[in-house]
Amino acid sequence: MTIAALIMILIMAVGSCTMLAIFGWMWHRISKLEGGREDRSELGNMYEQLDALRDQVFSVEDEMAKLNERVDFTEKLLEAPRAGAPETDEPSGTP
């Protein structure tokens, strides 16, 4: 065999190994990306849970606003003088 033939065989062997390494790397990347779809669905579930929590917080805020309005109304009723009660400047129970 001549040296040129040996060099060609060497180049083909190195090239084949390089191609196999590239294909292996590509296969690994593709499988990793396909596995990422499951991660994306998990991320989607987390976003759904976050949206549900956000909705709950908004509903609690609305309920708290309504309760605050009720408390304000009740305080105004308690502070207002009664129609049938006489107004006196003296506290009750003093002669």
The 8 nearest C-alpha neighbors of each residue, nearest first, counted from 0:
[[1, 4, 2, 5, 3, 6, 8, 7],
 [0, 2, 4, 3, 5, 6, 7, 8],
 [1, 3, 5, 4, 6, 0, 7, 8],
 [2, 4, 6, 1, 5, 7, 0, 8],
 [5, 3, 7, 1, 6, 2, 8, 0],
 [6, 4, 2, 8, 7, 3, 9, 1],
 [5, 7, 9, 3, 4, 8, 10, 2],
 [8, 6, 4, 10, 9, 5, 11, 3],
 [7, 9, 5, 11, 6, 10, 12, 4],
 [8, 10, 6, 12, 7, 11, 13, 5],
 [11, 9, 7, 13, 12, 8, 14, 6],
 [10, 12, 14, 8, 9, 13, 15, 7],
 [13, 11, 15, 9, 14, 10, 8, 16],
 [14, 12, 16, 10, 15, 11, 17, 9],
 [15, 13, 11, 17, 12, 16, 10, 18],
 [14, 16, 18, 12, 17, 13, 11, 19],
 [17, 15, 19, 13, 18, 14, 20, 12],
 [16, 18, 14, 20, 15, 19, 13, 21],
 [17, 19, 21, 15, 20, 16, 14, 22],
 [20, 18, 16, 22, 17, 21, 23, 15],
 [19, 21, 23, 17, 18, 22, 16, 24],
 [22, 20, 18, 24, 23, 19, 25, 17],
 [21, 23, 25, 19, 24, 20, 26, 18],
 [24, 22, 20, 26, 21, 25, 19, 27],
 [23, 25, 27, 21, 26, 22, 20, 28],
 [24, 26, 22, 28, 27, 23, 29, 21],
 [27, 25, 23, 29, 24, 28, 22, 30],
 [26, 28, 24, 30, 25, 29, 31, 23],
 [29, 27, 31, 25, 26, 30, 32, 24],
 [30, 28, 32, 26, 31, 27, 25, 33],
 [29, 31, 33, 27, 32, 28, 34, 26],
 [32, 30, 28, 34, 29, 33, 27, 35],
 [33, 31, 35, 29, 34, 30, 28, 36],
 [34, 32, 30, 35, 36, 31, 29, 37],
 [33, 35, 31, 32, 36, 37, 30, 38],
 [36, 34, 32, 38, 33, 37, 39, 31],
 [37, 35, 39, 38, 34, 33, 40, 32],
 [36, 38, 40, 35, 39, 34, 41, 33],
 [39, 37, 35, 41, 36, 40, 42, 34],
 [38, 40, 42, 36, 41, 37, 43, 35],
 [39, 41, 43, 37, 42, 38, 44, 36],
 [42, 40, 38, 44, 39, 43, 45, 37],
 [41, 43, 39, 45, 40, 44, 38, 46],
 [42, 44, 40, 46, 41, 45, 39, 47],
 [45, 43, 41, 47, 42, 46, 48, 40],
 [44, 46, 42, 48, 43, 47, 49, 41],
 [47, 45, 49, 43, 44, 48, 50, 42],
 [48, 46, 44, 50, 49, 45, 51, 43],
 [49, 47, 51, 45, 50, 46, 52, 44],
 [48, 50, 46, 52, 47, 51, 45, 53],
 [49, 51, 53, 47, 48, 52, 46, 54],
 [50, 52, 48, 54, 49, 53, 47, 55],
 [53, 51, 55, 49, 54, 50, 48, 56],
 [52, 54, 50, 56, 55, 51, 49, 57],
 [55, 53, 57, 51, 52, 56, 50, 58],
 [54, 56, 52, 58, 53, 57, 59, 51],
 [55, 57, 59, 53, 54, 58, 60, 52],
 [58, 56, 60, 54, 55, 59, 61, 53],
 [57, 59, 61, 55, 60, 56, 62, 54],
 [60, 58, 62, 56, 61, 57, 63, 55],
 [61, 59, 57, 63, 58, 62, 56, 64],
 [62, 60, 58, 64, 59, 63, 57, 65],
 [61, 63, 59, 65, 60, 64, 66, 58],
 [62, 64, 66, 60, 65, 61, 59, 67],
 [65, 63, 67, 61, 62, 66, 60, 68],
 [66, 64, 68, 62, 63, 67, 61, 69],
 [65, 67, 63, 69, 68, 64, 70, 62],
 [68, 66, 70, 64, 69, 65, 63, 71],
 [67, 69, 71, 65, 66, 70, 72, 64],
 [70, 68, 66, 72, 67, 71, 73, 65],
 [69, 71, 67, 73, 72, 68, 74, 66],
 [72, 70, 74, 68, 73, 69, 67, 75],
 [71, 73, 69, 75, 70, 74, 68, 76],
 [72, 74, 70, 76, 75, 71, 69, 77],
 [75, 73, 77, 71, 76, 72, 70, 78],
 [76, 74, 78, 72, 73, 77, 79, 71],
 [77, 75, 73, 79, 74, 78, 72, 80],
 [76, 78, 74, 75, 79, 73, 80, 72],
 [79, 77, 75, 76, 74, 80, 73, 81],
 [78, 80, 76, 77, 75, 81, 74, 82],
 [81, 79, 82, 78, 84, 77, 86, 76],
 [80, 82, 84, 83, 79, 85, 77, 86],
 [81, 83, 84, 80, 85, 79, 86, 76],
 [84, 82, 81, 85, 80, 86, 79, 87],
 [83, 85, 81, 82, 86, 80, 87, 79],
 [86, 84, 87, 83, 82, 81, 80, 88],
 [85, 87, 84, 88, 80, 81, 89, 83],
 [88, 86, 89, 85, 90, 91, 84, 80],
 [87, 89, 90, 86, 91, 85, 93, 92],
 [90, 88, 87, 91, 93, 92, 86, 94],
 [89, 91, 93, 92, 88, 87, 94, 86],
 [90, 92, 93, 89, 94, 87, 88, 86],
 [91, 93, 90, 94, 89, 87, 88, 86],
 [92, 94, 91, 90, 89, 88, 87, 86],
 [93, 92, 91, 89, 90, 88, 87, 86]]
